[in-house]
């Protein structure tokens, strides 16, 4: 299995690397509680179409080691950049979901554009959800602390109770199978309590509004109208306003789990975004796709 050591503290981190080595590079950062497996409906078809798809299991998630420390945004961004260095990736498209959007944004603002050509932010919690100097209308920190207590008391019940809202499963076309739901909750529960509470702390502390105007690469923002985990107006729309070169794509009836419920559309949008960037950069694209239309 492919592993590398975190440049921060040597934590052993797992990743997957699928598709041709010379294809356009897409690097995936997952949501909280899960590893690279969440991206199967994007990675498999993109790799089959000629893209090099790399996905990281963040520390404490998936098959990576689970240290006690390192659950802060700078460390997670350094872990991600360490993977880019380890594989000597160039002109990469960084793709993040939920808290993964914070990791890819901080990777760029902290380490620059030598290896990164563009970002895709999917159902992101960036620039922040909880009340902070950058998000004065955010969620009350007391409400977050109360939810943390529920989570610590019974994580399994917390995940089960959130399924409908996560997928917006009450809306037509958004019904994941019971088998898939069990599978995804199993992935979440495989992330131990330290990593799970640690990543929740990263989400609660997220406050990126001040650094977004300095993002100097094209950014695709994909968000659902019915995302209750990261409401569109507070996250996707705000990021699109703050990042100079951004395009917002809004998915009707999309919840936080649109990587499953809107999988084909998301994969097509990511593919077109990568191809358009590769065409601008003069690099080879993957197999022929429809033209990118912002």
HELIX and SHEET records of a PDB file:
HELIX    1   1 UNK A   36  UNK A   39  5                                   4    
HELIX    2   2 UNK A   40  UNK A   48  1                                   9    
HELIX    3   3 UNK A   73  UNK A   87  1                                  15    
HELIX    4   4 UNK A   99  UNK A  111  1                                  13    
HELIX    5   5 UNK A  141  UNK A  153  1                                  13    
HELIX    6   6 UNK A  155  UNK A  161  1                                   7    
HELIX    7   7 UNK A  163  UNK A  167  1                                   5    
HELIX    8   8 UNK A  178  UNK A  190  1                                  13    
HELIX    9   9 UNK A  193  UNK A  205  1                                  13    
HELIX   10  10 UNK A  209  UNK A  212  1                                   4    
HELIX   11  11 UNK A  236  UNK A  242  1                                   7    
HELIX   12  12 UNK A  258  UNK A  261  1                                   4    
HELIX   13  13 UNK A  263  UNK A  281  1                                  19    
SHEET    1   A 8 UNK A   3  UNK A   5  0                                        
SHEET    2   A 8 UNK A  12  UNK A  18 -1                                        
SHEET    3   A 8 UNK A  52  UNK A  56 -1                                        
SHEET    4   A 8 UNK A  25  UNK A  29  1                                        
SHEET    5   A 8 UNK A  92  UNK A  97  1                                        
SHEET    6   A 8 UNK A 116  UNK A 122  1                                        
SHEET    7   A 8 UNK A 218  UNK A 224  1                                        
SHEET    8   A 8 UNK A 246  UNK A 251  1                                        
END                                                                             
